[in-house]
Amino acid sequence: MSARCIIANRGEFIDALHALRRGRVMVRVGDLSGGCTLDGAPLYSAHRTLLEYQLVDEYDNPQGFASVRYYRLNQRGYDFAERACADWRRRSLLERLALRLAG
């Protein structure tokens, strides 16, 4: 098993799940840059976890740009997001702050 974290930044990951759960779309500009955005903000690490655990599916956006890839939560991702966001809300404010600061 590799030494890297499964979820590098838990705060960013839960924020991404929350936005995707509300119908937002993750946008990947290019494979070389690896850059993904969600609501205009960059996702530094959450997109890797979302893709690796198959929580999002790419979809065709005919109104989008040809070289851009668009992703939405799939049913598995939506179910996971429901549980993860509910668990996050149950944590105390101090614990959520500590998790955000620690990554």
Backbone as XML, in Angstrom:
<?xml version="1.0"?>
<chain id="A" units="angstrom">
  <residue number="1" name="MET">
    <atom name="N" x="0.847" y="-1.181" z="0.000"/>
    <atom name="CA" x="0.000" y="0.000" z="0.000"/>
    <atom name="C" x="0.887" y="1.237" z="0.000"/>
  </residue>
  <residue number="2" name="SER">
    <atom name="N" x="0.532" y="2.232" z="-0.785"/>
    <atom name="CA" x="1.351" y="3.432" z="-0.880"/>
    <atom name="C" x="1.205" y="4.294" z="0.369"/>
  </residue>
  <residue number="3" name="ALA">
    <atom name="N" x="2.197" y="5.160" z="0.563"/>
    <atom name="CA" x="2.213" y="6.016" z="1.746"/>
    <atom name="C" x="1.368" y="7.269" z="1.574"/>
  </residue>
  <residue number="4" name="ARG">
    <atom name="N" x="0.855" y="7.525" z="0.367"/>
    <atom name="CA" x="0.085" y="8.754" z="0.166"/>
    <atom name="C" x="-1.278" y="8.650" z="0.846"/>
  </residue>
  <residue number="5" name="CYS">
    <atom name="N" x="-1.811" y="9.792" z="1.176"/>
    <atom name="CA" x="-3.115" y="9.842" z="1.836"/>
    <atom name="C" x="-4.223" y="9.474" z="0.853"/>
  </residue>
  <residue number="6" name="ILE">
    <atom name="N" x="-5.253" y="8.829" z="1.357"/>
    <atom name="CA" x="-6.411" y="8.528" z="0.518"/>
    <atom name="C" x="-7.122" y="9.827" z="0.168"/>
  </residue>
  <residue number="7" name="ILE">
    <atom name="N" x="-7.323" y="10.677" z="1.156"/>
    <atom name="CA" x="-7.923" y="11.997" z="0.935"/>
    <atom name="C" x="-6.917" y="13.026" z="1.441"/>
  </residue>
  <residue number="8" name="ALA">
    <atom name="N" x="-6.254" y="13.671" z="0.501"/>
    <atom name="CA" x="-5.168" y="14.588" z="0.857"/>
    <atom name="C" x="-5.653" y="15.803" z="1.642"/>
  </residue>
  <residue number="9" name="ASN">
    <atom name="N" x="-6.822" y="16.324" z="1.285"/>
    <atom name="CA" x="-7.346" y="17.505" z="1.955"/>
    <atom name="C" x="-8.836" y="17.274" z="2.218"/>
  </residue>
  <residue number="10" name="ARG">
    <atom name="N" x="-9.165" y="16.892" z="3.442"/>
    <atom name="CA" x="-10.547" y="16.536" z="3.764"/>
    <atom name="C" x="-11.509" y="17.702" z="3.631"/>
  </residue>
  <residue number="11" name="GLY">
    <atom name="N" x="-11.050" y="18.906" z="3.958"/>
    <atom name="CA" x="-11.907" y="20.081" z="3.828"/>
    <atom name="C" x="-12.288" y="20.341" z="2.379"/>
  </residue>
  <residue number="12" name="GLU">
    <atom name="N" x="-11.301" y="20.293" z="1.494"/>
    <atom name="CA" x="-11.573" y="20.493" z="0.075"/>
    <atom name="C" x="-12.476" y="19.385" z="-0.463"/>
  </residue>
  <residue number="13" name="PHE">
    <atom name="N" x="-12.232" y="18.155" z="-0.023"/>
    <atom name="CA" x="-13.017" y="17.016" z="-0.493"/>
    <atom name="C" x="-14.482" y="17.155" z="-0.081"/>
  </residue>
  <residue number="14" name="ILE">
    <atom name="N" x="-14.736" y="17.510" z="1.161"/>
    <atom name="CA" x="-16.126" y="17.638" z="1.619"/>
    <atom name="C" x="-16.802" y="18.833" z="0.941"/>
  </residue>
  <residue number="15" name="ASP">
    <atom name="N" x="-16.055" y="19.915" z="0.709"/>
    <atom name="CA" x="-16.614" y="21.058" z="-0.017"/>
    <atom name="C" x="-16.993" y="20.661" z="-1.444"/>
  </residue>
  <residue number="16" name="ALA">
    <atom name="N" x="-16.131" y="19.862" z="-2.087"/>
    <atom name="CA" x="-16.416" y="19.406" z="-3.448"/>
    <atom name="C" x="-17.653" y="18.508" z="-3.460"/>
  </residue>
  <residue number="17" name="LEU">
    <atom name="N" x="-17.737" y="17.586" z="-2.520"/>
    <atom name="CA" x="-18.903" y="16.714" z="-2.443"/>
    <atom name="C" x="-20.182" y="17.527" z="-2.239"/>
  </residue>
  <residue number="18" name="HIS">
    <atom name="N" x="-20.107" y="18.512" z="-1.372"/>
    <atom name="CA" x="-21.279" y="19.351" z="-1.087"/>
    <atom name="C" x="-21.735" y="20.090" z="-2.349"/>
  </residue>
  <residue number="19" name="ALA">
    <atom name="N" x="-20.795" y="20.681" z="-3.075"/>
    <atom name="CA" x="-21.148" y="21.418" z="-4.291"/>
    <atom name="C" x="-21.678" y="20.482" z="-5.376"/>
  </residue>
  <residue number="20" name="LEU">
    <atom name="N" x="-21.022" y="19.340" z="-5.547"/>
    <atom name="CA" x="-21.471" y="18.387" z="-6.561"/>
    <atom name="C" x="-22.847" y="17.822" z="-6.216"/>
  </residue>
  <residue number="21" name="ARG">
    <atom name="N" x="-23.095" y="17.624" z="-4.940"/>
    <atom name="CA" x="-24.391" y="17.116" z="-4.495"/>
    <atom name="C" x="-25.523" y="18.093" z="-4.828"/>
  </residue>
  <residue number="22" name="ARG">
    <atom name="N" x="-25.192" y="19.378" z="-4.861"/>
    <atom name="CA" x="-26.194" y="20.399" z="-5.202"/>
    <atom name="C" x="-26.306" y="20.616" z="-6.708"/>
  </residue>
  <residue number="23" name="GLY">
    <atom name="N" x="-25.661" y="19.754" z="-7.504"/>
    <atom name="CA" x="-25.799" y="19.827" z="-8.952"/>
    <atom name="C" x="-24.695" y="20.563" z="-9.680"/>
  </residue>
  <residue number="24" name="ARG">
    <atom name="N" x="-23.681" y="21.003" z="-8.973"/>
    <atom name="CA" x="-22.571" y="21.690" z="-9.628"/>
    <atom name="C" x="-21.784" y="20.702" z="-10.487"/>
  </residue>
  <residue number="25" name="VAL">
    <atom name="N" x="-20.960" y="21.231" z="-11.376"/>
    <atom name="CA" x="-20.205" y="20.422" z="-12.329"/>
    <atom name="C" x="-18.709" y="20.651" z="-12.130"/>
  </residue>
  <residue number="26" name="MET">
    <atom name="N" x="-17.956" y="19.551" z="-12.125"/>
    <atom name="CA" x="-16.502" y="19.634" z="-12.062"/>
    <atom name="C" x="-15.993" y="19.700" z="-13.499"/>
  </residue>
  <residue number="27" name="VAL">
    <atom name="N" x="-15.070" y="20.616" z="-13.749"/>
    <atom name="CA" x="-14.560" y="20.852" z="-15.095"/>
    <atom name="C" x="-13.060" y="20.582" z="-15.097"/>
  </residue>
  <residue number="28" name="ARG">
    <atom name="N" x="-12.639" y="19.758" z="-16.059"/>
    <atom name="CA" x="-11.210" y="19.457" z="-16.216"/>
    <atom name="C" x="-10.767" y="20.059" z="-17.537"/>
  </residue>
  <residue number="29" name="VAL">
    <atom name="N" x="-9.810" y="20.990" z="-17.436"/>
    <atom name="CA" x="-9.387" y="21.740" z="-18.608"/>
    <atom name="C" x="-8.485" y="20.912" z="-19.507"/>
  </residue>
  <residue number="30" name="GLY">
    <atom name="N" x="-7.587" y="20.147" z="-18.934"/>
    <atom name="CA" x="-6.686" y="19.348" z="-19.755"/>
    <atom name="C" x="-6.006" y="18.271" z="-18.941"/>
  </residue>
  <residue number="31" name="ASP">
    <atom name="N" x="-5.651" y="17.178" z="-19.616"/>
    <atom name="CA" x="-4.986" y="16.082" z="-18.935"/>
    <atom name="C" x="-3.567" y="16.450" z="-18.518"/>
  </residue>
  <residue number="32" name="LEU">
    <atom name="N" x="-2.897" y="17.264" z="-19.323"/>
    <atom name="CA" x="-1.528" y="17.634" z="-18.998"/>
    <atom name="C" x="-1.449" y="18.538" z="-17.777"/>
  </residue>
  <residue number="33" name="SER">
    <atom name="N" x="-2.347" y="19.503" z="-17.701"/>
    <atom name="CA" x="-2.322" y="20.419" z="-16.556"/>
    <atom name="C" x="-2.882" y="19.755" z="-15.314"/>
  </residue>
  <residue number="34" name="GLY">
    <atom name="N" x="-3.775" y="18.773" z="-15.503"/>
    <atom name="CA" x="-4.388" y="18.099" z="-14.364"/>
    <atom name="C" x="-5.348" y="18.979" z="-13.605"/>
  </residue>
  <residue number="35" name="GLY">
    <atom name="N" x="-5.555" y="20.192" z="-14.112"/>
    <atom name="CA" x="-6.354" y="21.159" z="-13.392"/>
    <atom name="C" x="-7.845" y="20.937" z="-13.508"/>
  </residue>
  <residue number="36" name="CYS">
    <atom name="N" x="-8.495" y="20.884" z="-12.381"/>
    <atom name="CA" x="-9.953" y="20.802" z="-12.324"/>
    <atom name="C" x="-10.464" y="21.983" z="-11.534"/>
  </residue>
  <residue number="37" name="THR">
    <atom name="N" x="-11.636" y="22.435" z="-11.918"/>
    <atom name="CA" x="-12.280" y="23.514" z="-11.173"/>
    <atom name="C" x="-13.704" y="23.093" z="-10.827"/>
  </residue>
  <residue number="38" name="LEU">
    <atom name="N" x="-14.208" y="23.723" z="-9.791"/>
    <atom name="CA" x="-15.583" y="23.509" z="-9.355"/>
    <atom name="C" x="-16.098" y="24.853" z="-8.889"/>
  </residue>
  <residue number="39" name="ASP">
    <atom name="N" x="-17.129" y="25.334" z="-9.518"/>
    <atom name="CA" x="-17.661" y="26.674" z="-9.239"/>
    <atom name="C" x="-16.603" y="27.753" z="-9.419"/>
  </residue>
  <residue number="40" name="GLY">
    <atom name="N" x="-15.704" y="27.557" z="-10.388"/>
    <atom name="CA" x="-14.667" y="28.545" z="-10.688"/>
    <atom name="C" x="-13.459" y="28.494" z="-9.782"/>
  </residue>
  <residue number="41" name="ALA">
    <atom name="N" x="-13.470" y="27.637" z="-8.767"/>
    <atom name="CA" x="-12.334" y="27.515" z="-7.850"/>
    <atom name="C" x="-11.542" y="26.249" z="-8.184"/>
  </residue>
  <residue number="42" name="PRO">
    <atom name="N" x="-10.221" y="26.324" z="-8.096"/>
    <atom name="CA" x="-9.422" y="25.132" z="-8.406"/>
    <atom name="C" x="-9.600" y="24.046" z="-7.356"/>
  </residue>
  <residue number="43" name="LEU">
    <atom name="N" x="-9.590" y="22.814" z="-7.819"/>
    <atom name="CA" x="-9.548" y="21.660" z="-6.929"/>
    <atom name="C" x="-8.114" y="21.140" z="-6.980"/>
  </residue>
  <residue number="44" name="TYR">
    <atom name="N" x="-7.424" y="21.200" z="-5.880"/>
    <atom name="CA" x="-6.020" y="20.818" z="-5.864"/>
    <atom name="C" x="-5.824" y="19.315" z="-5.714"/>
  </residue>
  <residue number="45" name="SER">
    <atom name="N" x="-6.674" y="18.655" z="-4.949"/>
    <atom name="CA" x="-6.486" y="17.216" z="-4.728"/>
    <atom name="C" x="-7.787" y="16.425" z="-4.756"/>
  </residue>
  <residue number="46" name="ALA">
    <atom name="N" x="-8.909" y="17.047" z="-4.490"/>
    <atom name="CA" x="-10.181" y="16.321" z="-4.376"/>
    <atom name="C" x="-10.574" y="15.627" z="-5.677"/>
  </residue>
  <residue number="47" name="HIS">
    <atom name="N" x="-10.235" y="16.214" z="-6.810"/>
    <atom name="CA" x="-10.635" y="15.610" z="-8.083"/>
    <atom name="C" x="-10.021" y="14.234" z="-8.283"/>
  </residue>
  <residue number="48" name="ARG">
    <atom name="N" x="-8.798" y="14.042" z="-7.809"/>
    <atom name="CA" x="-8.156" y="12.727" z="-7.946"/>
    <atom name="C" x="-8.941" y="11.660" z="-7.198"/>
  </residue>
  <residue number="49" name="THR">
    <atom name="N" x="-9.330" y="11.973" z="-5.977"/>
    <atom name="CA" x="-10.085" y="11.013" z="-5.172"/>
    <atom name="C" x="-11.448" y="10.745" z="-5.787"/>
  </residue>
  <residue number="50" name="LEU">
    <atom name="N" x="-12.112" y="11.785" z="-6.252"/>
    <atom name="CA" x="-13.427" y="11.616" z="-6.885"/>
    <atom name="C" x="-13.341" y="10.704" z="-8.102"/>
  </residue>
  <residue number="51" name="LEU">
    <atom name="N" x="-12.287" y="10.860" z="-8.892"/>
    <atom name="CA" x="-12.112" y="10.041" z="-10.084"/>
    <atom name="C" x="-11.665" y="8.621" z="-9.733"/>
  </residue>
  <residue number="52" name="GLU">
    <atom name="N" x="-10.693" y="8.494" z="-8.836"/>
    <atom name="CA" x="-10.160" y="7.177" z="-8.479"/>
    <atom name="C" x="-11.217" y="6.274" z="-7.854"/>
  </residue>
  <residue number="53" name="TYR">
    <atom name="N" x="-12.088" y="6.835" z="-7.037"/>
    <atom name="CA" x="-13.123" y="6.043" z="-6.375"/>
    <atom name="C" x="-14.434" y="6.020" z="-7.162"/>
  </residue>
  <residue number="54" name="GLN">
    <atom name="N" x="-14.373" y="6.514" z="-8.389"/>
    <atom name="CA" x="-15.497" y="6.478" z="-9.321"/>
    <atom name="C" x="-16.777" y="7.053" z="-8.719"/>
  </residue>
  <residue number="55" name="LEU">
    <atom name="N" x="-16.627" y="8.229" z="-8.111"/>
    <atom name="CA" x="-17.771" y="8.923" z="-7.535"/>
    <atom name="C" x="-18.393" y="9.900" z="-8.527"/>
  </residue>
  <residue number="56" name="VAL">
    <atom name="N" x="-17.656" y="10.203" z="-9.603"/>
    <atom name="CA" x="-18.153" y="11.101" z="-10.644"/>
    <atom name="C" x="-18.051" y="10.408" z="-11.995"/>
  </residue>
  <residue number="57" name="ASP">
    <atom name="N" x="-18.921" y="10.802" z="-12.899"/>
    <atom name="CA" x="-18.887" y="10.306" z="-14.278"/>
    <atom name="C" x="-18.758" y="11.485" z="-15.214"/>
  </residue>
  <residue number="58" name="GLU">
    <atom name="N" x="-17.988" y="11.283" z="-16.268"/>
    <atom name="CA" x="-17.889" y="12.299" z="-17.307"/>
    <atom name="C" x="-19.193" y="12.302" z="-18.111"/>
  </residue>
  <residue number="59" name="TYR">
    <atom name="N" x="-19.595" y="13.467" z="-18.548"/>
    <atom name="CA" x="-20.784" y="13.546" z="-19.396"/>
    <atom name="C" x="-20.525" y="14.501" z="-20.551"/>
  </residue>
  <residue number="60" name="ASP">
    <atom name="N" x="-21.278" y="14.321" z="-21.597"/>
    <atom name="CA" x="-21.150" y="15.139" z="-22.795"/>
    <atom name="C" x="-21.907" y="16.442" z="-22.595"/>
  </residue>
  <residue number="61" name="ASN">
    <atom name="N" x="-21.217" y="17.547" z="-22.787"/>
    <atom name="CA" x="-21.833" y="18.862" z="-22.664"/>
    <atom name="C" x="-21.781" y="19.532" z="-24.036"/>
  </residue>
  <residue number="62" name="PRO">
    <atom name="N" x="-22.844" y="19.422" z="-24.820"/>
    <atom name="CA" x="-22.819" y="19.983" z="-26.169"/>
    <atom name="C" x="-22.654" y="21.503" z="-26.198"/>
  </residue>
  <residue number="63" name="GLN">
    <atom name="N" x="-22.965" y="22.173" z="-25.112"/>
    <atom name="CA" x="-22.808" y="23.626" z="-25.059"/>
    <atom name="C" x="-21.432" y="24.027" z="-24.536"/>
  </residue>
  <residue number="64" name="GLY">
    <atom name="N" x="-20.613" y="23.040" z="-24.157"/>
    <atom name="CA" x="-19.286" y="23.306" z="-23.610"/>
    <atom name="C" x="-18.214" y="23.383" z="-24.687"/>
  </residue>
  <residue number="65" name="PHE">
    <atom name="N" x="-16.978" y="23.392" z="-24.250"/>
    <atom name="CA" x="-15.842" y="23.458" z="-25.154"/>
    <atom name="C" x="-15.377" y="22.041" z="-25.491"/>
  </residue>
  <residue number="66" name="ALA">
    <atom name="N" x="-14.875" y="21.855" z="-26.695"/>
    <atom name="CA" x="-14.497" y="20.521" z="-27.179"/>
    <atom name="C" x="-13.367" y="19.903" z="-26.356"/>
  </residue>
  <residue number="67" name="SER">
    <atom name="N" x="-12.417" y="20.679" z="-25.915"/>
    <atom name="CA" x="-11.245" y="20.129" z="-25.218"/>
    <atom name="C" x="-11.430" y="20.051" z="-23.699"/>
  </residue>
  <residue number="68" name="VAL">
    <atom name="N" x="-12.606" y="20.379" z="-23.212"/>
    <atom name="CA" x="-12.875" y="20.392" z="-21.770"/>
    <atom name="C" x="-13.724" y="19.179" z="-21.417"/>
  </residue>
  <residue number="69" name="ARG">
    <atom name="N" x="-13.420" y="18.572" z="-20.261"/>
    <atom name="CA" x="-14.178" y="17.416" z="-19.794"/>
    <atom name="C" x="-15.033" y="17.841" z="-18.602"/>
  </residue>
  <residue number="70" name="TYR">
    <atom name="N" x="-16.276" y="17.365" z="-18.585"/>
    <atom name="CA" x="-17.241" y="17.744" z="-17.566"/>
    <atom name="C" x="-17.655" y="16.510" z="-16.762"/>
  </residue>
  <residue number="71" name="TYR">
    <atom name="N" x="-17.758" y="16.677" z="-15.429"/>
    <atom name="CA" x="-18.083" y="15.556" z="-14.549"/>
    <atom name="C" x="-19.193" y="15.938" z="-13.584"/>
  </residue>
  <residue number="72" name="ARG">
    <atom name="N" x="-20.050" y="14.956" z="-13.296"/>
    <atom name="CA" x="-21.099" y="15.097" z="-12.288"/>
    <atom name="C" x="-21.062" y="13.876" z="-11.374"/>
  </residue>
  <residue number="73" name="LEU">
    <atom name="N" x="-21.636" y="14.038" z="-10.189"/>
    <atom name="CA" x="-21.747" y="12.889" z="-9.289"/>
    <atom name="C" x="-22.608" y="11.814" z="-9.947"/>
  </residue>
  <residue number="74" name="ASN">
    <atom name="N" x="-22.179" y="10.585" z="-9.818"/>
    <atom name="CA" x="-23.037" y="9.472" z="-10.227"/>
    <atom name="C" x="-23.826" y="9.025" z="-8.997"/>
  </residue>
  <residue number="75" name="GLN">
    <atom name="N" x="-24.643" y="7.989" z="-9.137"/>
    <atom name="CA" x="-25.485" y="7.564" z="-8.004"/>
    <atom name="C" x="-24.633" y="7.128" z="-6.813"/>
  </residue>
  <residue number="76" name="ARG">
    <atom name="N" x="-23.570" y="6.401" z="-7.095"/>
    <atom name="CA" x="-22.666" y="5.979" z="-6.016"/>
    <atom name="C" x="-22.075" y="7.202" z="-5.308"/>
  </residue>
  <residue number="77" name="GLY">
    <atom name="N" x="-21.649" y="8.191" z="-6.090"/>
    <atom name="CA" x="-21.084" y="9.412" z="-5.530"/>
    <atom name="C" x="-22.104" y="10.205" z="-4.733"/>
  </residue>
  <residue number="78" name="TYR">
    <atom name="N" x="-23.328" y="10.247" z="-5.237"/>
    <atom name="CA" x="-24.382" y="10.974" z="-4.530"/>
    <atom name="C" x="-24.680" y="10.324" z="-3.180"/>
  </residue>
  <residue number="79" name="ASP">
    <atom name="N" x="-24.774" y="9.000" z="-3.174"/>
    <atom name="CA" x="-25.018" y="8.279" z="-1.919"/>
    <atom name="C" x="-23.883" y="8.506" z="-0.928"/>
  </residue>
  <residue number="80" name="PHE">
    <atom name="N" x="-22.646" y="8.449" z="-1.448"/>
    <atom name="CA" x="-21.485" y="8.686" z="-0.590"/>
    <atom name="C" x="-21.491" y="10.118" z="-0.055"/>
  </residue>
  <residue number="81" name="ALA">
    <atom name="N" x="-21.793" y="11.074" z="-0.928"/>
    <atom name="CA" x="-21.810" y="12.488" z="-0.525"/>
    <atom name="C" x="-22.847" y="12.739" z="0.554"/>
  </residue>
  <residue number="82" name="GLU">
    <atom name="N" x="-24.007" y="12.103" z="0.440"/>
    <atom name="CA" x="-25.047" y="12.251" z="1.460"/>
    <atom name="C" x="-24.514" y="11.829" z="2.834"/>
  </residue>
  <residue number="83" name="ARG">
    <atom name="N" x="-23.888" y="10.666" z="2.879"/>
    <atom name="CA" x="-23.362" y="10.157" z="4.157"/>
    <atom name="C" x="-22.204" y="11.002" z="4.669"/>
  </residue>
  <residue number="84" name="ALA">
    <atom name="N" x="-21.282" y="11.362" z="3.775"/>
    <atom name="CA" x="-20.097" y="12.123" z="4.175"/>
    <atom name="C" x="-20.474" y="13.524" z="4.669"/>
  </residue>
  <residue number="85" name="CYS">
    <atom name="N" x="-21.387" y="14.195" z="3.968"/>
    <atom name="CA" x="-21.798" y="15.546" z="4.383"/>
    <atom name="C" x="-22.577" y="15.505" z="5.699"/>
  </residue>
  <residue number="86" name="ALA">
    <atom name="N" x="-23.393" y="14.475" z="5.888"/>
    <atom name="CA" x="-24.126" y="14.341" z="7.152"/>
    <atom name="C" x="-23.150" y="14.105" z="8.304"/>
  </residue>
  <residue number="87" name="ASP">
    <atom name="N" x="-22.148" y="13.277" z="8.070"/>
    <atom name="CA" x="-21.136" y="13.026" z="9.104"/>
    <atom name="C" x="-20.355" y="14.296" z="9.420"/>
  </residue>
  <residue number="88" name="TRP">
    <atom name="N" x="-20.030" y="15.062" z="8.389"/>
    <atom name="CA" x="-19.289" y="16.314" z="8.570"/>
    <atom name="C" x="-20.092" y="17.298" z="9.425"/>
  </residue>
  <residue number="89" name="ARG">
    <atom name="N" x="-21.396" y="17.404" z="9.158"/>
    <atom name="CA" x="-22.242" y="18.332" z="9.926"/>
    <atom name="C" x="-22.377" y="17.913" z="11.385"/>
  </residue>
  <residue number="90" name="ARG">
    <atom name="N" x="-22.271" y="16.623" z="11.664"/>
    <atom name="CA" x="-22.371" y="16.145" z="13.050"/>
    <atom name="C" x="-21.133" y="16.462" z="13.879"/>
  </residue>
  <residue number="91" name="ARG">
    <atom name="N" x="-20.028" y="16.731" z="13.228"/>
    <atom name="CA" x="-18.791" y="17.056" z="13.954"/>
    <atom name="C" x="-18.892" y="18.460" z="14.541"/>
  </residue>
  <residue number="92" name="SER">
    <atom name="N" x="-18.189" y="18.666" z="15.622"/>
    <atom name="CA" x="-18.199" y="19.997" z="16.254"/>
    <atom name="C" x="-17.449" y="20.990" z="15.367"/>
  </residue>
  <residue number="93" name="LEU">
    <atom name="N" x="-17.739" y="22.246" z="15.555"/>
    <atom name="CA" x="-17.077" y="23.299" z="14.798"/>
    <atom name="C" x="-15.569" y="23.238" z="15.002"/>
  </residue>
  <residue number="94" name="LEU">
    <atom name="N" x="-15.137" y="23.011" z="16.220"/>
    <atom name="CA" x="-13.709" y="22.930" z="16.522"/>
    <atom name="C" x="-13.059" y="21.751" z="15.792"/>
  </residue>
  <residue number="95" name="GLU">
    <atom name="N" x="-13.734" y="20.617" z="15.747"/>
    <atom name="CA" x="-13.189" y="19.460" z="15.053"/>
    <atom name="C" x="-13.111" y="19.703" z="13.542"/>
  </residue>
  <residue number="96" name="ARG">
    <atom name="N" x="-14.135" y="20.340" z="12.981"/>
    <atom name="CA" x="-14.107" y="20.654" z="11.554"/>
    <atom name="C" x="-12.972" y="21.617" z="11.219"/>
  </residue>
  <residue number="97" name="LEU">
    <atom name="N" x="-12.769" y="22.602" z="12.079"/>
    <atom name="CA" x="-11.675" y="23.548" z="11.876"/>
    <atom name="C" x="-10.338" y="22.834" z="11.960"/>
  </residue>
  <residue number="98" name="ALA">
    <atom name="N" x="-10.163" y="21.970" z="12.926"/>
    <atom name="CA" x="-8.904" y="21.225" z="13.069"/>
    <atom name="C" x="-8.655" y="20.343" z="11.850"/>
  </residue>
  <residue number="99" name="LEU">
    <atom name="N" x="-9.690" y="19.689" z="11.330"/>
    <atom name="CA" x="-9.534" y="18.851" z="10.145"/>
    <atom name="C" x="-9.169" y="19.674" z="8.915"/>
  </residue>
  <residue number="100" name="ARG">
    <atom name="N" x="-9.742" y="20.861" z="8.805"/>
    <atom name="CA" x="-9.402" y="21.735" z="7.675"/>
    <atom name="C" x="-7.950" y="22.193" z="7.772"/>
  </residue>
  <residue number="101" name="LEU">
    <atom name="N" x="-7.495" y="22.537" z="8.964"/>
    <atom name="CA" x="-6.127" y="22.999" z="9.137"/>
    <atom name="C" x="-5.116" y="21.877" z="8.944"/>
  </residue>
  <residue number="102" name="ALA">
    <atom name="N" x="-5.476" y="20.673" z="9.363"/>
    <atom name="CA" x="-4.561" y="19.531" z="9.263"/>
    <atom name="C" x="-4.567" y="18.920" z="7.861"/>
  </residue>
  <residue number="103" name="GLY">
    <atom name="N" x="-5.587" y="19.230" z="7.086"/>
    <atom name="CA" x="-5.684" y="18.637" z="5.742"/>
    <atom name="C" x="-6.583" y="17.507" z="5.827"/>
  </residue>
</chain>
